[in-house]
Amino acid sequence: MNSPSGAEQSPTGSDAENGAAHWRADIASLVFPLREHNAICAVHRGAFRTLLGADPTPEGCIGYFVRFEDAFRAAASAKILRKRIPVGTNLHLTSRDIARKLLEADQIECGEQP
């Protein structure tokens, strides 16, 4: 996926400008800017369903992101390197991408089991 639907342009708006994650109802995903990559990263509601083990709310997804933001950003960086994603190309993370980093950091509390 080159770009999350409707997110082909650089992040705009106060949340995106300050690096905050926000919910995009149109694509049922949490999105956050990757300034160093000049792109947007999206995490679909289904990935959160797997990570949380329950049907998540947008607020629950944002809360989980805030709690484990370092793991989300590390997962995005790892995927960019692994897949050789060009600068400026938007990307998405799966629950596996995120779980790898959570496991590496030994941060898992209520998430996908290896």
Secondary structure, DSSP 8 states (H G I E B T S, - for coil): --S-TT--S---SHHHHTT--EEEGGGTEEEEEEGGGTEEEEEEHHHHHHHHTS---HHHHHHHHHHTHHHHHHHHHHHHHHHT--TT--EEE-HHHHHHHHHHTT--SSS---
